[in-house]
Amino acid sequence: MISRVSSLLNRPFMRRFSRDALLALDPEQAHKATLLALKSGMITSDIPQDPLQLNTSIAGIPLSNPVGMAAGFDKNAEVFDALDGLGFGFCEVGTITPNPQTGNSKPRLFRLMAAKGVINRMGFNNLGHDAAYERLNVAREKGAAPVGINIGANKDSEDFVGDYVTGVKKFARIANYLTINISSPNTPGLRGLQAPQLLERLLGETLNERARQAANTPVFLKIAPDLTPDAMDDIAGIITKTDLNGLIVSNTTITRTGVEGLDFADEVGGLSGQPIFETSTIKLAQMRQRVGPDMTIIGVGGVHSTASALAKIEAGANAIQLYTALVFEGLELLDKIKNGLLETIKKKNCTSIEQLVGTKTNNWAQRNLNS
Ligand SMILES: Cc1cc2nc3c(=O)[nH]c(=O)nc-3n(C[C@H](O)[C@H](O)[C@H](O)COP(=O)(O)O)c2cc1C
Protein backbone atom coordinates (compact mmCIF):
# COMPACT_ATOMS: atom_id res chain seq x y z
CA MET A 1 0.00 0.00 0.00
CA ILE A 2 2.73 2.44 1.02
CA SER A 3 4.64 1.79 -2.17
CA ARG A 4 1.47 2.49 -4.22
CA VAL A 5 0.95 5.77 -2.36
CA SER A 6 4.62 6.46 -2.74
CA SER A 7 4.60 6.08 -6.50
CA LEU A 8 1.43 8.17 -6.69
CA LEU A 9 2.98 10.95 -4.64
CA ASN A 10 5.91 11.02 -6.96
CA ARG A 11 3.83 11.83 -10.02
CA PRO A 12 4.04 15.57 -10.66
CA PHE A 13 0.27 16.01 -10.41
CA MET A 14 0.11 14.27 -7.05
CA ARG A 15 3.12 16.18 -5.78
CA ARG A 16 1.34 19.39 -6.67
CA PHE A 17 -1.84 18.05 -5.13
CA SER A 18 -0.08 17.16 -1.89
CA ARG A 19 1.53 20.57 -1.79
CA ASP A 20 -1.87 22.24 -2.24
CA ALA A 21 -3.33 20.00 0.46
CA LEU A 22 -0.49 20.95 2.79
CA LEU A 23 -1.04 24.64 2.11
CA ALA A 24 -4.65 24.19 3.25
CA LEU A 25 -3.46 22.95 6.63
CA ASP A 26 -2.30 24.96 9.60
CA PRO A 27 1.42 25.66 8.84
CA GLU A 28 2.82 23.72 11.76
CA GLN A 29 0.52 20.73 11.07
CA ALA A 30 1.63 20.80 7.44
CA HIS A 31 5.26 20.69 8.52
CA LYS A 32 4.55 17.74 10.81
CA ALA A 33 2.71 15.91 8.01
CA THR A 34 5.64 16.44 5.65
CA LEU A 35 8.12 15.10 8.20
CA LEU A 36 5.89 12.09 8.74
CA ALA A 37 5.61 11.40 5.02
CA LEU A 38 9.38 11.67 4.64
CA LYS A 39 10.00 9.41 7.65
CA SER A 40 7.62 6.76 6.40
CA GLY A 41 9.17 6.73 2.95
CA MET A 42 6.00 8.03 1.27
CA ILE A 43 7.92 10.73 -0.55
CA THR A 44 10.82 9.32 -2.48
CA SER A 45 12.48 10.13 -5.73
CA ASP A 46 14.24 8.11 -8.41
CA ILE A 47 16.87 10.74 -8.88
CA PRO A 48 19.72 10.07 -11.24
CA GLN A 49 23.23 10.77 -10.00
CA ASP A 50 24.09 14.46 -10.06
CA PRO A 51 26.07 15.47 -13.15
CA LEU A 52 29.74 16.28 -12.59
CA GLN A 53 29.15 19.93 -13.48
CA LEU A 54 27.14 20.33 -10.26
CA ASN A 55 29.78 18.77 -8.02
CA THR A 56 31.39 21.26 -5.68
CA SER A 57 32.70 21.58 -2.14
CA ILE A 58 32.36 23.69 1.00
CA ALA A 59 35.37 23.99 3.30
CA GLY A 60 36.76 20.81 1.78
CA ILE A 61 33.51 18.81 2.09
CA PRO A 62 32.61 17.36 -1.31
CA LEU A 63 28.98 17.94 -2.42
CA SER A 64 27.33 16.23 -5.36
CA ASN A 65 25.34 19.43 -5.93
CA PRO A 66 25.29 22.85 -4.25
CA VAL A 67 21.67 22.87 -3.05
CA GLY A 68 21.10 22.11 0.65
CA MET A 69 18.18 22.02 3.04
CA ALA A 70 18.39 24.97 5.46
CA ALA A 71 18.23 24.63 9.24
CA GLY A 72 14.81 24.60 10.88
CA PHE A 73 13.14 22.01 8.65
CA ASP A 74 14.72 18.94 10.28
CA LYS A 75 15.21 20.33 13.77
CA ASN A 76 15.66 16.94 15.42
CA ALA A 77 17.69 15.13 12.77
CA GLU A 78 14.84 12.81 11.80
CA VAL A 79 14.66 13.04 8.01
CA PHE A 80 18.08 14.09 6.73
CA ASP A 81 18.64 10.74 5.03
CA ALA A 82 15.23 10.98 3.31
CA LEU A 83 16.24 14.46 2.11
CA ASP A 84 19.47 13.02 0.80
CA GLY A 85 17.32 10.51 -1.11
CA LEU A 86 15.38 13.37 -2.70
CA GLY A 87 18.59 14.80 -4.12
CA PHE A 88 19.69 17.55 -1.73
CA GLY A 89 23.45 18.03 -1.86
CA PHE A 90 23.58 18.42 1.91
CA CYS A 91 21.28 18.94 4.84
CA GLU A 92 21.60 21.11 7.92
CA VAL A 93 19.78 19.78 10.97
CA GLY A 94 18.81 21.80 14.06
CA THR A 95 18.99 24.20 15.69
CA ILE A 96 19.74 21.76 18.50
CA THR A 97 20.15 23.04 22.06
CA PRO A 98 21.78 21.10 24.92
CA ASN A 99 18.47 20.47 26.72
CA PRO A 100 15.10 19.77 25.11
CA GLN A 101 12.76 22.78 25.00
CA THR A 102 9.24 23.29 23.75
CA GLY A 103 9.73 26.67 22.11
CA ASN A 104 7.21 29.52 22.09
CA SER A 105 3.48 29.05 22.47
CA LYS A 106 1.38 28.35 19.37
CA PRO A 107 0.50 29.74 16.89
CA ARG A 108 4.11 30.58 16.05
CA LEU A 109 4.34 29.99 12.31
CA PHE A 110 2.52 32.14 9.74
CA ARG A 111 2.32 32.09 5.94
CA LEU A 112 2.26 35.39 4.08
CA MET A 113 0.69 33.87 0.97
CA ALA A 114 0.74 36.93 -1.31
CA ALA A 115 4.45 37.52 -0.72
CA LYS A 116 5.45 33.83 -0.55
CA GLY A 117 7.02 34.55 2.81
CA VAL A 118 6.78 33.01 6.26
CA ILE A 119 7.11 34.52 9.72
CA ASN A 120 8.21 32.16 12.47
CA ARG A 121 8.83 32.55 16.15
CA MET A 122 9.31 28.85 16.88
CA GLY A 123 11.95 29.58 19.55
CA PHE A 124 14.27 26.59 19.03
CA ASN A 125 11.67 23.90 19.79
CA ASN A 126 13.77 20.74 19.77
CA LEU A 127 14.44 17.51 21.63
CA GLY A 128 17.97 18.40 22.71
CA HIS A 129 21.48 17.06 22.02
CA ASP A 130 21.07 13.50 23.24
CA ALA A 131 17.97 12.73 21.17
CA ALA A 132 19.68 13.81 17.94
CA TYR A 133 23.08 12.31 18.69
CA GLU A 134 22.29 8.63 18.12
CA ARG A 135 20.44 9.20 14.87
CA LEU A 136 23.27 11.32 13.54
CA ASN A 137 25.92 8.84 14.60
CA VAL A 138 24.18 6.00 12.77
CA ALA A 139 23.78 8.13 9.64
CA ARG A 140 27.48 8.80 9.44
CA GLU A 141 28.09 5.12 9.12
CA LYS A 142 25.46 4.87 6.36
CA GLY A 143 27.33 7.45 4.32
CA ALA A 144 24.41 9.79 3.61
CA ALA A 145 25.02 13.19 1.95
CA PRO A 146 26.91 15.62 4.19
CA VAL A 147 25.02 16.68 7.30
CA GLY A 148 25.67 19.96 9.07
CA ILE A 149 24.66 20.23 12.70
CA ASN A 150 23.35 23.65 13.69
CA ILE A 151 23.86 24.34 17.40
CA GLY A 152 22.27 26.90 19.67
CA ALA A 153 21.66 27.92 23.27
CA ASN A 154 18.73 27.09 25.55
CA LYS A 155 16.44 30.03 26.19
CA ASP A 156 16.83 29.71 29.99
CA SER A 157 20.59 29.13 29.89
CA GLU A 158 22.72 31.33 32.12
CA ASP A 159 25.71 30.76 29.89
CA PHE A 160 24.94 31.03 26.17
CA VAL A 161 28.60 30.66 25.20
CA GLY A 162 28.85 27.53 27.35
CA ASP A 163 25.90 25.99 25.47
CA TYR A 164 27.72 26.38 22.15
CA VAL A 165 30.87 24.86 23.62
CA THR A 166 28.78 21.91 24.82
CA GLY A 167 27.37 21.59 21.29
CA VAL A 168 30.84 21.50 19.74
CA LYS A 169 31.95 18.93 22.29
CA LYS A 170 28.93 16.73 21.58
CA PHE A 171 28.92 16.86 17.80
CA ALA A 172 32.38 17.83 16.51
CA ARG A 173 33.33 14.26 15.78
CA ILE A 174 30.16 13.21 14.01
CA ALA A 175 29.17 16.31 12.03
CA ASN A 176 30.35 17.02 8.51
CA TYR A 177 30.22 20.63 9.62
CA LEU A 178 28.92 22.62 12.58
CA THR A 179 26.95 25.85 12.41
CA ILE A 180 27.06 28.32 15.25
CA ASN A 181 23.69 29.97 14.99
CA ILE A 182 23.68 33.33 16.72
CA SER A 183 21.17 34.97 14.44
CA SER A 184 17.78 33.59 15.39
CA PRO A 185 15.54 36.47 16.46
CA ASN A 186 13.42 34.19 18.64
CA THR A 187 15.70 33.60 21.61
CA PRO A 188 16.00 36.87 23.54
CA GLY A 189 19.61 38.04 23.71
CA LEU A 190 20.97 35.51 21.20
CA ARG A 191 21.66 38.00 18.43
CA GLY A 192 23.71 39.98 20.95
CA LEU A 193 26.42 37.37 20.47
CA GLN A 194 27.15 39.01 17.11
CA ALA A 195 28.62 42.00 19.01
CA PRO A 196 32.44 42.13 18.83
CA GLN A 197 33.50 41.26 22.39
CA LEU A 198 31.01 38.44 22.79
CA LEU A 199 31.71 37.09 19.32
CA GLU A 200 35.46 37.00 20.03
CA ARG A 201 34.81 35.05 23.22
CA LEU A 202 32.30 32.72 21.56
CA LEU A 203 34.56 31.89 18.62
CA GLY A 204 37.63 31.59 20.86
CA GLU A 205 35.94 29.09 23.18
CA THR A 206 34.11 27.05 20.53
CA LEU A 207 37.13 26.76 18.23
CA ASN A 208 39.30 25.78 21.22
CA GLU A 209 36.78 23.07 22.02
CA ARG A 210 37.00 21.79 18.46
CA ALA A 211 40.77 21.57 18.87
CA ARG A 212 40.34 19.76 22.22
CA GLN A 213 38.17 17.19 20.45
CA ALA A 214 41.06 16.69 18.01
CA ALA A 215 38.53 17.30 15.25
CA ASN A 216 38.99 19.45 12.18
CA THR A 217 35.26 19.61 11.47
CA PRO A 218 34.53 22.86 9.61
CA VAL A 219 32.69 25.42 11.71
CA PHE A 220 30.44 28.03 10.09
CA LEU A 221 28.84 31.10 11.65
CA LYS A 222 25.26 31.91 10.69
CA ILE A 223 24.50 35.61 10.68
CA ALA A 224 21.44 37.83 10.42
CA PRO A 225 20.52 39.89 7.35
CA ASP A 226 19.87 42.89 9.60
CA LEU A 227 23.51 43.75 10.33
CA THR A 228 24.72 47.30 9.71
CA PRO A 229 27.84 47.90 7.59
CA ASP A 230 29.81 48.60 10.79
CA ALA A 231 28.64 45.36 12.37
CA MET A 232 29.62 43.48 9.21
CA ASP A 233 33.07 45.12 9.33
CA ASP A 234 33.47 44.01 12.95
CA ILE A 235 32.42 40.43 12.22
CA ALA A 236 34.68 40.16 9.17
CA GLY A 237 37.59 41.64 11.15
CA ILE A 238 37.13 39.10 13.94
CA ILE A 239 36.53 35.97 11.90
CA THR A 240 39.42 36.51 9.52
CA LYS A 241 41.71 36.39 12.59
CA THR A 242 40.31 32.98 13.65
CA ASP A 243 40.19 29.48 12.19
CA LEU A 244 36.47 29.76 11.46
CA ASN A 245 35.78 28.01 8.16
CA GLY A 246 32.90 30.01 6.82
CA LEU A 247 29.69 31.99 7.01
CA ILE A 248 26.04 31.24 6.40
CA VAL A 249 24.26 34.33 5.16
CA SER A 250 21.54 34.66 6.28
CA ASN A 251 18.97 33.85 8.89
CA THR A 252 15.49 35.43 8.93
CA THR A 253 14.94 39.17 9.24
CA ILE A 254 13.12 41.16 11.88
CA THR A 255 12.30 43.85 9.30
CA ARG A 256 9.06 43.80 7.30
CA THR A 257 10.17 45.49 4.10
CA GLY A 258 8.00 44.39 1.20
CA VAL A 259 5.29 42.75 3.28
CA GLU A 260 3.77 45.78 5.02
CA GLY A 261 0.00 45.52 5.30
CA LEU A 262 -0.23 41.83 4.46
CA ASP A 263 -2.08 39.38 6.70
CA PHE A 264 0.21 38.27 9.55
CA ALA A 265 2.94 40.79 8.64
CA ASP A 266 2.73 42.25 12.13
CA GLU A 267 3.34 38.94 13.87
CA VAL A 268 6.52 38.93 15.93
CA GLY A 269 9.30 36.71 14.61
CA GLY A 270 11.70 36.21 11.73
CA LEU A 271 10.58 36.74 8.13
CA SER A 272 11.87 34.34 5.46
CA GLY A 273 11.18 33.47 1.84
CA GLN A 274 10.94 35.64 -1.26
CA PRO A 275 10.64 38.98 0.61
CA ILE A 276 14.16 38.54 2.03
CA PHE A 277 15.86 37.37 -1.17
CA GLU A 278 17.20 40.78 -2.20
CA THR A 279 18.48 41.89 1.22
CA SER A 280 20.07 38.59 2.12
CA THR A 281 21.78 38.36 -1.28
CA ILE A 282 23.15 41.89 -0.94
CA LYS A 283 24.44 41.08 2.55
CA LEU A 284 26.02 37.90 1.21
CA ALA A 285 27.88 39.84 -1.49
CA GLN A 286 28.97 42.47 1.02
CA MET A 287 30.35 39.79 3.35
CA ARG A 288 32.11 38.14 0.38
CA GLN A 289 33.81 41.45 -0.34
CA ARG A 290 34.89 41.70 3.30
CA VAL A 291 36.23 38.15 3.81
CA GLY A 292 37.80 37.64 0.39
CA PRO A 293 37.41 34.82 -2.12
CA ASP A 294 38.73 31.90 -0.08
CA MET A 295 36.39 31.64 2.87
CA THR A 296 33.34 29.41 2.36
CA ILE A 297 29.98 31.18 2.24
CA ILE A 298 26.64 29.40 2.10
CA GLY A 299 23.89 31.62 0.70
CA VAL A 300 20.39 31.28 2.10
CA GLY A 301 17.33 33.49 2.11
CA GLY A 302 14.54 33.56 -0.44
CA VAL A 303 15.90 31.08 -2.98
CA HIS A 304 12.79 30.09 -4.97
CA SER A 305 13.89 29.46 -8.57
CA THR A 306 16.89 28.75 -10.77
CA ALA A 307 17.43 32.48 -11.25
CA SER A 308 17.49 33.21 -7.51
CA ALA A 309 19.77 30.21 -6.83
CA LEU A 310 22.13 31.37 -9.56
CA ALA A 311 22.06 34.92 -8.20
CA LYS A 312 23.24 33.72 -4.77
CA ILE A 313 26.12 31.85 -6.39
CA GLU A 314 27.08 34.79 -8.56
CA ALA A 315 26.89 37.05 -5.49
CA GLY A 316 29.52 34.86 -3.85
CA ALA A 317 27.94 31.71 -2.40
CA ASN A 318 29.83 28.43 -2.71
CA ALA A 319 26.59 26.58 -2.00
CA ILE A 320 23.00 27.54 -1.24
CA GLN A 321 20.24 26.44 1.08
CA LEU A 322 16.49 26.88 1.00
CA TYR A 323 13.47 26.22 3.15
CA THR A 324 10.51 28.61 2.80
CA ALA A 325 10.11 28.26 -0.97
CA LEU A 326 9.51 24.53 -0.51
CA VAL A 327 6.34 25.43 1.40
CA PHE A 328 4.95 27.25 -1.63
CA GLU A 329 6.52 25.40 -4.54
CA GLY A 330 6.74 21.84 -3.19
CA LEU A 331 9.72 19.56 -3.08
CA GLU A 332 9.93 19.35 -6.87
CA LEU A 333 11.51 22.80 -6.74
CA LEU A 334 14.81 21.09 -5.94
CA ASP A 335 14.91 19.24 -9.28
CA LYS A 336 13.88 22.40 -11.13
CA ILE A 337 16.76 24.36 -9.58
CA LYS A 338 19.34 21.66 -10.20
CA ASN A 339 18.24 21.22 -13.84
CA GLY A 340 18.20 24.98 -14.32
CA LEU A 341 21.70 25.38 -12.89
CA LEU A 342 22.99 22.63 -15.15
CA GLU A 343 21.49 24.30 -18.22
CA THR A 344 23.03 27.61 -17.20
CA ILE A 345 26.48 26.06 -16.79
CA LYS A 346 26.23 24.58 -20.28
CA LYS A 347 24.92 27.81 -21.80
CA LYS A 348 27.82 29.74 -20.33
CA ASN A 349 30.29 27.19 -21.67
CA CYS A 350 31.50 26.40 -18.19
CA THR A 351 32.50 22.98 -16.93
CA SER A 352 31.63 23.47 -13.26
CA ILE A 353 29.26 25.43 -11.05
CA GLU A 354 32.36 26.59 -9.18
CA GLN A 355 33.25 28.86 -12.11
CA LEU A 356 30.15 30.94 -11.43
CA VAL A 357 30.88 31.64 -7.75
CA GLY A 358 31.33 35.35 -7.10
CA THR A 359 31.15 36.45 -10.72
CA LYS A 360 28.74 39.25 -9.77
CA THR A 361 29.76 40.00 -6.18
CA ASN A 362 30.44 43.66 -6.85
CA ASN A 363 27.13 44.20 -8.66
CA TRP A 364 25.20 42.68 -5.79
CA ALA A 365 27.18 44.42 -3.05
CA GLN A 366 26.57 47.77 -4.76
CA ARG A 367 22.78 47.38 -4.83
CA ASN A 368 22.52 48.42 -1.22
CA LEU A 369 23.31 51.96 -2.25
CA ASN A 370 20.12 52.18 -4.25
CA SER A 371 17.79 50.55 -1.74
C1 LIG B 1 9.89 27.65 10.32
C2 LIG B 1 11.34 28.03 10.28
C3 LIG B 1 12.18 27.58 11.28
C4 LIG B 1 13.53 27.91 11.25
N1 LIG B 1 14.36 27.44 12.23
C5 LIG B 1 15.68 27.69 12.16
C6 LIG B 1 16.56 27.17 13.15
O1 LIG B 1 16.17 26.43 14.06
N2 LIG B 1 17.88 27.48 13.05
C7 LIG B 1 18.38 28.28 12.05
O2 LIG B 1 19.58 28.53 12.00
N3 LIG B 1 17.55 28.79 11.11
C8 LIG B 1 16.24 28.51 11.14
N4 LIG B 1 15.40 29.02 10.18
C9 LIG B 1 15.98 29.92 9.15
C10 LIG B 1 16.33 29.19 7.84
O3 LIG B 1 17.33 28.23 8.05
C11 LIG B 1 16.82 30.20 6.79
O4 LIG B 1 18.00 30.80 7.24
C12 LIG B 1 15.80 31.29 6.49
O5 LIG B 1 14.49 30.79 6.56
C13 LIG B 1 16.00 31.92 5.12
O6 LIG B 1 15.89 30.94 4.11
P1 LIG B 1 14.52 30.70 3.27
O7 LIG B 1 14.05 32.04 2.82
O8 LIG B 1 14.92 29.78 2.15
O9 LIG B 1 13.59 30.05 4.21
C14 LIG B 1 14.05 28.70 10.18
C15 LIG B 1 13.19 29.14 9.19
C16 LIG B 1 11.85 28.81 9.20
C17 LIG B 1 10.95 29.29 8.10
Ligand as a Chemical Component Dictionary entry (heavy atoms), coordinates in Angstrom:
data_LIG
# 
_chem_comp.id                   LIG 
_chem_comp.type                 NON-POLYMER 
_chem_comp.pdbx_formal_charge   0 
_chem_comp.three_letter_code    LIG 
# 
loop_
_chem_comp_atom.comp_id 
_chem_comp_atom.atom_id 
_chem_comp_atom.alt_atom_id 
_chem_comp_atom.type_symbol 
_chem_comp_atom.charge 
_chem_comp_atom.model_Cartn_x 
_chem_comp_atom.model_Cartn_y 
_chem_comp_atom.model_Cartn_z 
_chem_comp_atom.pdbx_ordinal 
LIG C1  C1  C 0 9.889  27.652 10.321 1  
LIG C2  C2  C 0 11.341 28.029 10.281 2  
LIG C3  C3  C 0 12.183 27.580 11.277 3  
LIG C4  C4  C 0 13.530 27.911 11.255 4  
LIG N1  N1  N 0 14.360 27.440 12.235 5  
LIG C5  C5  C 0 15.681 27.695 12.165 6  
LIG C6  C6  C 0 16.562 27.166 13.154 7  
LIG O1  O1  O 0 16.167 26.433 14.058 8  
LIG N2  N2  N 0 17.876 27.485 13.055 9  
LIG C7  C7  C 0 18.381 28.283 12.053 10 
LIG O2  O2  O 0 19.583 28.525 12.000 11 
LIG N3  N3  N 0 17.552 28.790 11.110 12 
LIG C8  C8  C 0 16.236 28.505 11.136 13 
LIG N4  N4  N 0 15.404 29.016 10.179 14 
LIG C9  C9  C 0 15.981 29.919 9.146  15 
LIG C10 C10 C 0 16.326 29.189 7.845  16 
LIG O3  O3  O 0 17.330 28.231 8.048  17 
LIG C11 C11 C 0 16.821 30.200 6.788  18 
LIG O4  O4  O 0 18.003 30.799 7.239  19 
LIG C12 C12 C 0 15.796 31.293 6.493  20 
LIG O5  O5  O 0 14.490 30.787 6.557  21 
LIG C13 C13 C 0 16.005 31.917 5.119  22 
LIG O6  O6  O 0 15.889 30.940 4.111  23 
LIG P1  P1  P 0 14.523 30.699 3.274  24 
LIG O7  O7  O 0 14.051 32.040 2.820  25 
LIG O8  O8  O 0 14.915 29.785 2.146  26 
LIG O9  O9  O 0 13.588 30.053 4.208  27 
LIG C14 C14 C 0 14.047 28.701 10.183 28 
LIG C15 C15 C 0 13.185 29.141 9.194  29 
LIG C16 C16 C 0 11.849 28.815 9.197  30 
LIG C17 C17 C 0 10.953 29.291 8.099  31 
# 
loop_
_chem_comp_bond.comp_id 
_chem_comp_bond.atom_id_1 
_chem_comp_bond.atom_id_2 
_chem_comp_bond.value_order 
_chem_comp_bond.pdbx_ordinal 
LIG C1  C2  SING 1  
LIG C2  C3  SING 2  
LIG C2  C16 DOUB 3  
LIG C3  C4  DOUB 4  
LIG C4  N1  SING 5  
LIG C4  C14 SING 6  
LIG N1  C5  DOUB 7  
LIG C5  C6  SING 8  
LIG C5  C8  SING 9  
LIG C6  O1  DOUB 10 
LIG C6  N2  SING 11 
LIG N2  C7  SING 12 
LIG C7  O2  DOUB 13 
LIG C7  N3  SING 14 
LIG N3  C8  DOUB 15 
LIG C8  N4  SING 16 
LIG N4  C9  SING 17 
LIG N4  C14 SING 18 
LIG C9  C10 SING 19 
LIG C10 O3  SING 20 
LIG C10 C11 SING 21 
LIG C11 O4  SING 22 
LIG C11 C12 SING 23 
LIG C12 O5  SING 24 
LIG C12 C13 SING 25 
LIG C13 O6  SING 26 
LIG O6  P1  SING 27 
LIG P1  O7  DOUB 28 
LIG P1  O8  SING 29 
LIG P1  O9  SING 30 
LIG C14 C15 DOUB 31 
LIG C15 C16 SING 32 
LIG C16 C17 SING 33 
# 
